[in-house]
Amino acid sequence: MSRQELVELLDDLRQRVADGASLEGNLVFRHTACVNDTDHYDVAATYRTSRRGVRMVGIKGGEAA
């Protein structure tokens, strides 16, 4: 995931928490500069987007990391 995509994910998560739509979740990210020279992050995130909705990123079956 690019830095810009990570920032957009963080903005979405922050907004959902601020709106009271997300009461639980987790986010783990790691810059891969030690592995390659590109601006890339490995990301795994799962968080509530509403009472019944969940967003998964970087998890099998979820969005690409």
N, CA, C and O atoms as a Tripos MOL2 file, in Angstrom:
@<TRIPOS>MOLECULE
protein
  260   259    65     0     0
PROTEIN
NO_CHARGES

@<TRIPOS>ATOM
      1 N           0.8590   -1.1670    0.0000 N.3       1 MET1
      2 CA          0.0000    0.0000    0.0000 C.3       1 MET1
      3 C           0.9080    1.2340    0.0000 C.2       1 MET1
      4 O           1.9130    1.2690    0.7100 O.2       1 MET1
      5 N           0.5610    2.2140   -0.7740 N.am      2 SER2
      6 CA          1.3520    3.4450   -0.8220 C.3       2 SER2
      7 C           1.1030    4.2840    0.4370 C.2       2 SER2
      8 O           0.1480    4.0480    1.1770 O.2       2 SER2
      9 N           1.9780    5.2640    0.6620 N.am      3 ARG3
     10 CA          1.8090    6.1650    1.8040 C.3       3 ARG3
     11 C           0.4680    6.9010    1.7050 C.2       3 ARG3
     12 O          -0.2330    7.0510    2.7060 O.2       3 ARG3
     13 N           0.1140    7.3560    0.5100 N.am      4 GLN4
     14 CA         -1.1520    8.0820    0.3330 C.3       4 GLN4
     15 C          -2.3490    7.1780    0.6520 C.2       4 GLN4
     16 O          -3.2990    7.6180    1.2990 O.2       4 GLN4
     17 N          -2.3080    5.9340    0.2070 N.am      5 GLU5
     18 CA         -3.4010    4.9970    0.5140 C.3       5 GLU5
     19 C          -3.5030    4.7340    2.0190 C.2       5 GLU5
     20 O          -4.6030    4.6150    2.5580 O.2       5 GLU5
     21 N          -2.3560    4.6460    2.6920 N.am      6 LEU6
     22 CA         -2.3670    4.4640    4.1480 C.3       6 LEU6
     23 C          -2.9710    5.6780    4.8430 C.2       6 LEU6
     24 O          -3.7660    5.5330    5.7720 O.2       6 LEU6
     25 N          -2.5990    6.8640    4.4010 N.am      7 VAL7
     26 CA         -3.1650    8.0910    4.9850 C.3       7 VAL7
     27 C          -4.6890    8.1240    4.7840 C.2       7 VAL7
     28 O          -5.4220    8.5080    5.6950 O.2       7 VAL7
     29 N          -5.1600    7.7280    3.6090 N.am      8 GLU8
     30 CA         -6.6070    7.6920    3.3470 C.3       8 GLU8
     31 C          -7.2970    6.6710    4.2470 C.2       8 GLU8
     32 O          -8.3980    6.9250    4.7340 O.2       8 GLU8
     33 N          -6.6680    5.5270    4.4720 N.am      9 LEU9
     34 CA         -7.2140    4.5250    5.3830 C.3       9 LEU9
     35 C          -7.2840    5.0750    6.8060 C.2       9 LEU9
     36 O          -8.2950    4.9020    7.4860 O.2       9 LEU9
     37 N          -6.2260    5.7310    7.2570 N.am     10 LEU10
     38 CA         -6.2140    6.3350    8.5880 C.3      10 LEU10
     39 C          -7.2990    7.4010    8.7210 C.2      10 LEU10
     40 O          -7.9690    7.4800    9.7500 O.2      10 LEU10
     41 N          -7.4730    8.2160    7.6880 N.am     11 ASP11
     42 CA         -8.5230    9.2470    7.7030 C.3      11 ASP11
     43 C          -9.9050    8.6100    7.8180 C.2      11 ASP11
     44 O         -10.7500    9.0930    8.5710 O.2      11 ASP11
     45 N         -10.1410    7.5180    7.0670 N.am     12 ASP12
     46 CA        -11.4310    6.8390    7.1190 C.3      12 ASP12
     47 C         -11.6810    6.2550    8.5040 C.2      12 ASP12
     48 O         -12.7710    6.4010    9.0580 O.2      12 ASP12
     49 N         -10.6770    5.5990    9.0560 N.am     13 LEU13
     50 CA        -10.8170    5.0120   10.3860 C.3      13 LEU13
     51 C         -11.0680    6.0940   11.4340 C.2      13 LEU13
     52 O         -11.9380    5.9390   12.2910 O.2      13 LEU13
     53 N         -10.3200    7.1730   11.3700 N.am     14 ARG14
     54 CA        -10.4890    8.2830   12.3130 C.3      14 ARG14
     55 C         -11.8920    8.8750   12.2400 C.2      14 ARG14
     56 O         -12.5160    9.1480   13.2660 O.2      14 ARG14
     57 N         -12.3830    9.0720   11.0150 N.am     15 GLN15
     58 CA        -13.7080    9.6540   10.8430 C.3      15 GLN15
     59 C         -14.7930    8.7330   11.3900 C.2      15 GLN15
     60 O         -15.7390    9.2030   12.0210 O.2      15 GLN15
     61 N         -14.6710    7.4460   11.1610 N.am     16 ARG16
     62 CA        -15.6760    6.4960   11.6580 C.3      16 ARG16
     63 C         -15.6830    6.4390   13.1810 C.2      16 ARG16
     64 O         -16.7460    6.3110   13.7870 O.2      16 ARG16
     65 N         -14.5110    6.5310   13.8080 N.am     17 VAL17
     66 CA        -14.4490    6.5740   15.2670 C.3      17 VAL17
     67 C         -15.0620    7.8870   15.7610 C.2      17 VAL17
     68 O         -15.8290    7.8870   16.7240 O.2      17 VAL17
     69 N         -14.7320    8.9940   15.1140 N.am     18 ALA18
     70 CA        -15.2720   10.2960   15.5090 C.3      18 ALA18
     71 C         -16.7920   10.3430   15.3930 C.2      18 ALA18
     72 O         -17.4610   10.9790   16.2070 O.2      18 ALA18
     73 N         -17.3430    9.6590   14.3630 N.am     19 ASP19
     74 CA        -18.7930    9.6260   14.1600 C.3      19 ASP19
     75 C         -19.5010    8.6310   15.0700 C.2      19 ASP19
     76 O         -20.7310    8.5990   15.1180 O.2      19 ASP19
     77 N         -18.7340    7.8190   15.7920 N.am     20 GLY20
     78 CA        -19.3300    6.8080   16.6530 C.3      20 GLY20
     79 C         -19.7440    5.5510   15.9100 C.2      20 GLY20
     80 O         -20.4420    4.7060   16.4710 O.2      20 GLY20
     81 N         -19.3240    5.4080   14.6480 N.am     21 ALA21
     82 CA        -19.7110    4.2600   13.8290 C.3      21 ALA21
     83 C         -18.7840    3.0640   14.0540 C.2      21 ALA21
     84 O         -19.1500    1.9300   13.7460 O.2      21 ALA21
     85 N         -17.5960    3.3100   14.5850 N.am     22 SER22
     86 CA        -16.6420    2.2260   14.7960 C.3      22 SER22
     87 C         -16.2250    2.1970   16.2550 C.2      22 SER22
     88 O         -15.5730    3.1170   16.7480 O.2      22 SER22
     89 N         -16.6080    1.1320   16.9360 N.am     23 LEU23
     90 CA        -16.2830    0.9970   18.3560 C.3      23 LEU23
     91 C         -15.1920   -0.0300   18.6070 C.2      23 LEU23
     92 O         -14.7790   -0.2390   19.7480 O.2      23 LEU23
     93 N         -14.7250   -0.6720   17.5390 N.am     24 GLU24
     94 CA        -13.6440   -1.6410   17.6870 C.3      24 GLU24
     95 C         -12.9190   -1.8060   16.3670 C.2      24 GLU24
     96 O         -13.4800   -1.5680   15.2970 O.2      24 GLU24
     97 N         -11.6790   -2.2100   16.4560 N.am     25 GLY25
     98 CA        -10.9000   -2.4650   15.2640 C.3      25 GLY25
     99 C          -9.4220   -2.5890   15.5890 C.2      25 GLY25
    100 O          -9.0030   -2.4150   16.7330 O.2      25 GLY25
    101 N          -8.6460   -2.8910   14.5670 N.am     26 ASN26
    102 CA         -7.1990   -2.9400   14.7510 C.3      26 ASN26
    103 C          -6.5250   -2.5610   13.4430 C.2      26 ASN26
    104 O          -7.0850   -2.7200   12.3580 O.2      26 ASN26
    105 N          -5.3170   -2.0590   13.5780 N.am     27 LEU27
    106 CA         -4.5380   -1.6200   12.4290 C.3      27 LEU27
    107 C          -3.0660   -1.8670   12.7240 C.2      27 LEU27
    108 O          -2.5510   -1.4480   13.7610 O.2      27 LEU27
    109 N          -2.4010   -2.5460   11.8110 N.am     28 VAL28
    110 CA         -0.9620   -2.7790   11.9170 C.3      28 VAL28
    111 C          -0.3550   -2.4010   10.5770 C.2      28 VAL28
    112 O          -0.8470   -2.8200    9.5300 O.2      28 VAL28
    113 N           0.7180   -1.6040   10.6040 N.am     29 PHE29
    114 CA          1.3910   -1.2640    9.3570 C.3      29 PHE29
    115 C           2.8920   -1.2210    9.5770 C.2      29 PHE29
    116 O           3.3790   -0.9490   10.6740 O.2      29 PHE29
    117 N           3.6100   -1.5000    8.4930 N.am     30 ARG30
    118 CA          5.0710   -1.5310    8.5520 C.3      30 ARG30
    119 C           5.6160   -1.0570    7.2140 C.2      30 ARG30
    120 O           5.2460   -1.5700    6.1580 O.2      30 ARG30
    121 N           6.4880   -0.0840    7.2750 N.am     31 HIS31
    122 CA          7.1390    0.3960    6.0640 C.3      31 HIS31
    123 C           8.1480   -0.6530    5.6250 C.2      31 HIS31
    124 O           8.8790   -1.1960    6.4530 O.2      31 HIS31
    125 N           8.1920   -0.9400    4.3420 N.am     32 THR32
    126 CA          9.0320   -2.0300    3.8450 C.3      32 THR32
    127 C          10.3810   -1.5610    3.3080 C.2      32 THR32
    128 O          11.0030   -2.2760    2.5230 O.2      32 THR32
    129 N          10.8450   -0.3950    3.7020 N.am     33 ALA33
    130 CA         12.1160    0.1330    3.2020 C.3      33 ALA33
    131 C          13.2720   -0.8080    3.5000 C.2      33 ALA33
    132 O          14.2550   -0.8420    2.7590 O.2      33 ALA33
    133 N          13.1610   -1.5660    4.5750 N.am     34 CYS34
    134 CA         14.2460   -2.4930    4.8890 C.3      34 CYS34
    135 C          14.2590   -3.6750    3.9190 C.2      34 CYS34
    136 O          15.2490   -4.4030    3.8420 O.2      34 CYS34
    137 N          13.1680   -3.8680    3.1820 N.am     35 VAL35
    138 CA         13.0670   -4.9780    2.2380 C.3      35 VAL35
    139 C          13.3100   -4.5110    0.8060 C.2      35 VAL35
    140 O          13.9490   -5.2090    0.0190 O.2      35 VAL35
    141 N          12.7980   -3.3280    0.4740 N.am     36 ASN36
    142 CA         12.9830   -2.7940   -0.8810 C.3      36 ASN36
    143 C          13.0380   -1.2720   -0.8250 C.2      36 ASN36
    144 O          12.8390   -0.6810    0.2370 O.2      36 ASN36
    145 N          13.3030   -0.6440   -1.9490 N.am     37 ASP37
    146 CA         13.4760    0.8110   -1.9910 C.3      37 ASP37
    147 C          12.2050    1.5760   -2.3190 C.2      37 ASP37
    148 O          12.2390    2.8040   -2.3950 O.2      37 ASP37
    149 N          11.1010    0.9010   -2.5130 N.am     38 THR38
    150 CA          9.8730    1.6030   -2.8770 C.3      38 THR38
    151 C           9.1550    2.1150   -1.6360 C.2      38 THR38
    152 O           9.3760    1.6210   -0.5300 O.2      38 THR38
    153 N           8.3040    3.0970   -1.8280 N.am     39 ASP39
    154 CA          7.5040    3.6580   -0.7340 C.3      39 ASP39
    155 C           6.2700    2.7850   -0.5700 C.2      39 ASP39
    156 O           5.2110    3.0820   -1.1240 O.2      39 ASP39
    157 N           6.4080    1.7260    0.1780 N.am     40 HIS40
    158 CA          5.3440    0.7350    0.3100 C.3      40 HIS40
    159 C           5.1810    0.3410    1.7750 C.2      40 HIS40
    160 O           6.1540    0.2570    2.5250 O.2      40 HIS40
    161 N           3.9330    0.1030    2.1640 N.am     41 TYR41
    162 CA          3.6270   -0.3420    3.5200 C.3      41 TYR41
    163 C           2.8690   -1.6630    3.4620 C.2      41 TYR41
    164 O           1.9540   -1.8340    2.6570 O.2      41 TYR41
    165 N           3.2590   -2.5870    4.3210 N.am     42 ASP42
    166 CA          2.4430   -3.7760    4.5490 C.3      42 ASP42
    167 C           1.4000   -3.3690    5.5830 C.2      42 ASP42
    168 O           1.7370   -2.8230    6.6340 O.2      42 ASP42
    169 N           0.1350   -3.6390    5.2790 N.am     43 VAL43
    170 CA         -0.9610   -3.1860    6.1450 C.3      43 VAL43
    171 C          -1.9230   -4.3340    6.4040 C.2      43 VAL43
    172 O          -2.2460   -5.1090    5.5030 O.2      43 VAL43
    173 N          -2.3750   -4.4300    7.6470 N.am     44 ALA44
    174 CA         -3.4570   -5.3390    8.0150 C.3      44 ALA44
    175 C          -4.3930   -4.5480    8.9190 C.2      44 ALA44
    176 O          -3.9810   -4.0560    9.9700 O.2      44 ALA44
    177 N          -5.6490   -4.4280    8.5090 N.am     45 ALA45
    178 CA         -6.6090   -3.6560    9.2950 C.3      45 ALA45
    179 C          -7.9850   -4.3080    9.2270 C.2      45 ALA45
    180 O          -8.3930   -4.8350    8.1920 O.2      45 ALA45
    181 N          -8.6730   -4.2590   10.3340 N.am     46 THR46
    182 CA        -10.0680   -4.6750   10.4090 C.3      46 THR46
    183 C         -10.7520   -3.6950   11.3510 C.2      46 THR46
    184 O         -10.3040   -3.5000   12.4800 O.2      46 THR46
    185 N         -11.8420   -3.0750   10.8870 N.am     47 TYR47
    186 CA        -12.5740   -2.1780   11.7790 C.3      47 TYR47
    187 C         -14.0250   -2.0530   11.3400 C.2      47 TYR47
    188 O         -14.3670   -2.2440   10.1730 O.2      47 TYR47
    189 N         -14.8530   -1.7300   12.3010 N.am     48 ARG48
    190 CA        -16.2740   -1.5590   12.0350 C.3      48 ARG48
    191 C         -16.4940   -0.2640   11.2710 C.2      48 ARG48
    192 O         -15.8860    0.7650   11.5650 O.2      48 ARG48
    193 N         -17.3910   -0.3400   10.2670 N.am     49 THR49
    194 CA        -17.7620    0.8530    9.5100 C.3      49 THR49
    195 C         -19.1850    1.2770    9.8500 C.2      49 THR49
    196 O         -19.5980    2.3960    9.5440 O.2      49 THR49
    197 N         -19.9230    0.3840   10.4790 N.am     50 SER50
    198 CA        -21.2870    0.6400   10.9340 C.3      50 SER50
    199 C         -21.6570   -0.4950   11.8780 C.2      50 SER50
    200 O         -20.8190   -1.3340   12.2100 O.2      50 SER50
    201 N         -22.8930   -0.5190   12.3020 N.am     51 ARG51
    202 CA        -23.3190   -1.5650   13.2320 C.3      51 ARG51
    203 C         -23.1180   -2.9650   12.6560 C.2      51 ARG51
    204 O         -22.7750   -3.8970   13.3840 O.2      51 ARG51
    205 N         -23.3300   -3.1110   11.3540 N.am     52 ARG52
    206 CA        -23.1790   -4.4240   10.7150 C.3      52 ARG52
    207 C         -22.0350   -4.5010    9.7100 C.2      52 ARG52
    208 O         -21.7140   -5.5880    9.2290 O.2      52 ARG52
    209 N         -21.4240   -3.3840    9.3900 N.am     53 GLY53
    210 CA        -20.3810   -3.3680    8.3760 C.3      53 GLY53
    211 C         -18.9780   -3.4750    8.9560 C.2      53 GLY53
    212 O         -18.6990   -2.9790   10.0470 O.2      53 GLY53
    213 N         -18.1060   -4.1290    8.2080 N.am     54 VAL54
    214 CA        -16.7060   -4.2840    8.5970 C.3      54 VAL54
    215 C         -15.8330   -4.0410    7.3760 C.2      54 VAL54
    216 O         -16.1510   -4.5000    6.2790 O.2      54 VAL54
    217 N         -14.7470   -3.3280    7.5630 N.am     55 ARG55
    218 CA        -13.7680   -3.1390    6.4930 C.3      55 ARG55
    219 C         -12.5240   -3.9510    6.8460 C.2      55 ARG55
    220 O         -11.9990   -3.8590    7.9560 O.2      55 ARG55
    221 N         -12.0670   -4.7430    5.8860 N.am     56 MET56
    222 CA        -10.8550   -5.5300    6.0620 C.3      56 MET56
    223 C          -9.8700   -5.1330    4.9750 C.2      56 MET56
    224 O         -10.2280   -5.0720    3.7990 O.2      56 MET56
    225 N          -8.6470   -4.8650    5.3610 N.am     57 VAL57
    226 CA         -7.6020   -4.4680    4.4250 C.3      57 VAL57
    227 C          -6.3730   -5.3310    4.6800 C.2      57 VAL57
    228 O          -5.9430   -5.4930    5.8220 O.2      57 VAL57
    229 N          -5.8150   -5.8830    3.6100 N.am     58 GLY58
    230 CA         -4.6040   -6.6680    3.7420 C.3      58 GLY58
    231 C          -4.8110   -8.0220    4.3780 C.2      58 GLY58
    232 O          -3.8530   -8.6660    4.8070 O.2      58 GLY58
    233 N          -6.0500   -8.4560    4.4400 N.am     59 ILE59
    234 CA         -6.4050   -9.7330    5.0270 C.3      59 ILE59
    235 C          -7.0180  -10.5720    3.9250 C.2      59 ILE59
    236 O          -7.7920  -10.0590    3.1170 O.2      59 ILE59
    237 N          -6.6930  -11.8340    3.8770 N.am     60 LYS60
    238 CA         -7.2050  -12.6930    2.8000 C.3      60 LYS60
    239 C          -8.7140  -12.4810    2.6390 C.2      60 LYS60
    240 O          -9.4840  -12.5950    3.5930 O.2      60 LYS60
    241 N          -9.1010  -12.1740    1.4200 N.am     61 GLY61
    242 CA        -10.5100  -11.8940    1.1400 C.3      61 GLY61
    243 C         -10.8670  -10.4230    1.2270 C.2      61 GLY61
    244 O         -11.9620  -10.0240    0.8310 O.2      61 GLY61
    245 N          -9.9450   -9.6070    1.7460 N.am     62 GLY62
    246 CA        -10.1850   -8.1620    1.8600 C.3      62 GLY62
    247 C          -9.4980   -7.4080    0.7520 C.2      62 GLY62
    248 O          -9.0930   -7.9940   -0.2510 O.2      62 GLY62
    249 N          -9.3660   -6.1190    0.9270 N.am     63 GLU63
    250 CA         -8.7220   -5.2710   -0.0630 C.3      63 GLU63
    251 C          -7.2310   -5.5830   -0.1270 C.2      63 GLU63
    252 O          -6.6470   -6.0850    0.8330 O.2      63 GLU63
    253 N          -6.6380   -5.2850   -1.2490 N.am     64 ALA64
    254 CA         -5.1960   -5.5100   -1.4110 C.3      64 ALA64
    255 C          -4.4180   -4.5780   -0.5170 C.2      64 ALA64
    256 O          -4.7910   -3.4210   -0.3230 O.2      64 ALA64
    257 N          -3.3370   -5.0900    0.0240 N.am     65 ALA65
    258 CA         -2.4800   -4.2410    0.8630 C.3      65 ALA65
    259 C          -1.4130   -3.6920   -0.0140 C.2      65 ALA65
    260 O          -0.5550   -2.9420    0.4530 O.2      65 ALA65
@<TRIPOS>BOND
     1     1     2 1
     2     2     3 1
     3     3     4 2
     4     3     5 am
     5     5     6 1
     6     6     7 1
     7     7     8 2
     8     7     9 am
     9     9    10 1
    10    10    11 1
    11    11    12 2
    12    11    13 am
    13    13    14 1
    14    14    15 1
    15    15    16 2
    16    15    17 am
    17    17    18 1
    18    18    19 1
    19    19    20 2
    20    19    21 am
    21    21    22 1
    22    22    23 1
    23    23    24 2
    24    23    25 am
    25    25    26 1
    26    26    27 1
    27    27    28 2
    28    27    29 am
    29    29    30 1
    30    30    31 1
    31    31    32 2
    32    31    33 am
    33    33    34 1
    34    34    35 1
    35    35    36 2
    36    35    37 am
    37    37    38 1
    38    38    39 1
    39    39    40 2
    40    39    41 am
    41    41    42 1
    42    42    43 1
    43    43    44 2
    44    43    45 am
    45    45    46 1
    46    46    47 1
    47    47    48 2
    48    47    49 am
    49    49    50 1
    50    50    51 1
    51    51    52 2
    52    51    53 am
    53    53    54 1
    54    54    55 1
    55    55    56 2
    56    55    57 am
    57    57    58 1
    58    58    59 1
    59    59    60 2
    60    59    61 am
    61    61    62 1
    62    62    63 1
    63    63    64 2
    64    63    65 am
    65    65    66 1
    66    66    67 1
    67    67    68 2
    68    67    69 am
    69    69    70 1
    70    70    71 1
    71    71    72 2
    72    71    73 am
    73    73    74 1
    74    74    75 1
    75    75    76 2
    76    75    77 am
    77    77    78 1
    78    78    79 1
    79    79    80 2
    80    79    81 am
    81    81    82 1
    82    82    83 1
    83    83    84 2
    84    83    85 am
    85    85    86 1
    86    86    87 1
    87    87    88 2
    88    87    89 am
    89    89    90 1
    90    90    91 1
    91    91    92 2
    92    91    93 am
    93    93    94 1
    94    94    95 1
    95    95    96 2
    96    95    97 am
    97    97    98 1
    98    98    99 1
    99    99   100 2
   100    99   101 am
   101   101   102 1
   102   102   103 1
   103   103   104 2
   104   103   105 am
   105   105   106 1
   106   106   107 1
   107   107   108 2
   108   107   109 am
   109   109   110 1
   110   110   111 1
   111   111   112 2
   112   111   113 am
   113   113   114 1
   114   114   115 1
   115   115   116 2
   116   115   117 am
   117   117   118 1
   118   118   119 1
   119   119   120 2
   120   119   121 am
   121   121   122 1
   122   122   123 1
   123   123   124 2
   124   123   125 am
   125   125   126 1
   126   126   127 1
   127   127   128 2
   128   127   129 am
   129   129   130 1
   130   130   131 1
   131   131   132 2
   132   131   133 am
   133   133   134 1
   134   134   135 1
   135   135   136 2
   136   135   137 am
   137   137   138 1
   138   138   139 1
   139   139   140 2
   140   139   141 am
   141   141   142 1
   142   142   143 1
   143   143   144 2
   144   143   145 am
   145   145   146 1
   146   146   147 1
   147   147   148 2
   148   147   149 am
   149   149   150 1
   150   150   151 1
   151   151   152 2
   152   151   153 am
   153   153   154 1
   154   154   155 1
   155   155   156 2
   156   155   157 am
   157   157   158 1
   158   158   159 1
   159   159   160 2
   160   159   161 am
   161   161   162 1
   162   162   163 1
   163   163   164 2
   164   163   165 am
   165   165   166 1
   166   166   167 1
   167   167   168 2
   168   167   169 am
   169   169   170 1
   170   170   171 1
   171   171   172 2
   172   171   173 am
   173   173   174 1
   174   174   175 1
   175   175   176 2
   176   175   177 am
   177   177   178 1
   178   178   179 1
   179   179   180 2
   180   179   181 am
   181   181   182 1
   182   182   183 1
   183   183   184 2
   184   183   185 am
   185   185   186 1
   186   186   187 1
   187   187   188 2
   188   187   189 am
   189   189   190 1
   190   190   191 1
   191   191   192 2
   192   191   193 am
   193   193   194 1
   194   194   195 1
   195   195   196 2
   196   195   197 am
   197   197   198 1
   198   198   199 1
   199   199   200 2
   200   199   201 am
   201   201   202 1
   202   202   203 1
   203   203   204 2
   204   203   205 am
   205   205   206 1
   206   206   207 1
   207   207   208 2
   208   207   209 am
   209   209   210 1
   210   210   211 1
   211   211   212 2
   212   211   213 am
   213   213   214 1
   214   214   215 1
   215   215   216 2
   216   215   217 am
   217   217   218 1
   218   218   219 1
   219   219   220 2
   220   219   221 am
   221   221   222 1
   222   222   223 1
   223   223   224 2
   224   223   225 am
   225   225   226 1
   226   226   227 1
   227   227   228 2
   228   227   229 am
   229   229   230 1
   230   230   231 1
   231   231   232 2
   232   231   233 am
   233   233   234 1
   234   234   235 1
   235   235   236 2
   236   235   237 am
   237   237   238 1
   238   238   239 1
   239   239   240 2
   240   239   241 am
   241   241   242 1
   242   242   243 1
   243   243   244 2
   244   243   245 am
   245   245   246 1
   246   246   247 1
   247   247   248 2
   248   247   249 am
   249   249   250 1
   250   250   251 1
   251   251   252 2
   252   251   253 am
   253   253   254 1
   254   254   255 1
   255   255   256 2
   256   255   257 am
   257   257   258 1
   258   258   259 1
   259   259   260 2
@<TRIPOS>SUBSTRUCTURE
     1 MET1         2 RESIDUE 1 A MET
     2 SER2         6 RESIDUE 1 A SER
     3 ARG3        10 RESIDUE 1 A ARG
     4 GLN4        14 RESIDUE 1 A GLN
     5 GLU5        18 RESIDUE 1 A GLU
     6 LEU6        22 RESIDUE 1 A LEU
     7 VAL7        26 RESIDUE 1 A VAL
     8 GLU8        30 RESIDUE 1 A GLU
     9 LEU9        34 RESIDUE 1 A LEU
    10 LEU10       38 RESIDUE 1 A LEU
    11 ASP11       42 RESIDUE 1 A ASP
    12 ASP12       46 RESIDUE 1 A ASP
    13 LEU13       50 RESIDUE 1 A LEU
    14 ARG14       54 RESIDUE 1 A ARG
    15 GLN15       58 RESIDUE 1 A GLN
    16 ARG16       62 RESIDUE 1 A ARG
    17 VAL17       66 RESIDUE 1 A VAL
    18 ALA18       70 RESIDUE 1 A ALA
    19 ASP19       74 RESIDUE 1 A ASP
    20 GLY20       78 RESIDUE 1 A GLY
    21 ALA21       82 RESIDUE 1 A ALA
    22 SER22       86 RESIDUE 1 A SER
    23 LEU23       90 RESIDUE 1 A LEU
    24 GLU24       94 RESIDUE 1 A GLU
    25 GLY25       98 RESIDUE 1 A GLY
    26 ASN26      102 RESIDUE 1 A ASN
    27 LEU27      106 RESIDUE 1 A LEU
    28 VAL28      110 RESIDUE 1 A VAL
    29 PHE29      114 RESIDUE 1 A PHE
    30 ARG30      118 RESIDUE 1 A ARG
    31 HIS31      122 RESIDUE 1 A HIS
    32 THR32      126 RESIDUE 1 A THR
    33 ALA33      130 RESIDUE 1 A ALA
    34 CYS34      134 RESIDUE 1 A CYS
    35 VAL35      138 RESIDUE 1 A VAL
    36 ASN36      142 RESIDUE 1 A ASN
    37 ASP37      146 RESIDUE 1 A ASP
    38 THR38      150 RESIDUE 1 A THR
    39 ASP39      154 RESIDUE 1 A ASP
    40 HIS40      158 RESIDUE 1 A HIS
    41 TYR41      162 RESIDUE 1 A TYR
    42 ASP42      166 RESIDUE 1 A ASP
    43 VAL43      170 RESIDUE 1 A VAL
    44 ALA44      174 RESIDUE 1 A ALA
    45 ALA45      178 RESIDUE 1 A ALA
    46 THR46      182 RESIDUE 1 A THR
    47 TYR47      186 RESIDUE 1 A TYR
    48 ARG48      190 RESIDUE 1 A ARG
    49 THR49      194 RESIDUE 1 A THR
    50 SER50      198 RESIDUE 1 A SER
    51 ARG51      202 RESIDUE 1 A ARG
    52 ARG52      206 RESIDUE 1 A ARG
    53 GLY53      210 RESIDUE 1 A GLY
    54 VAL54      214 RESIDUE 1 A VAL
    55 ARG55      218 RESIDUE 1 A ARG
    56 MET56      222 RESIDUE 1 A MET
    57 VAL57      226 RESIDUE 1 A VAL
    58 GLY58      230 RESIDUE 1 A GLY
    59 ILE59      234 RESIDUE 1 A ILE
    60 LYS60      238 RESIDUE 1 A LYS
    61 GLY61      242 RESIDUE 1 A GLY
    62 GLY62      246 RESIDUE 1 A GLY
    63 GLU63      250 RESIDUE 1 A GLU
    64 ALA64      254 RESIDUE 1 A ALA
    65 ALA65      258 RESIDUE 1 A ALA
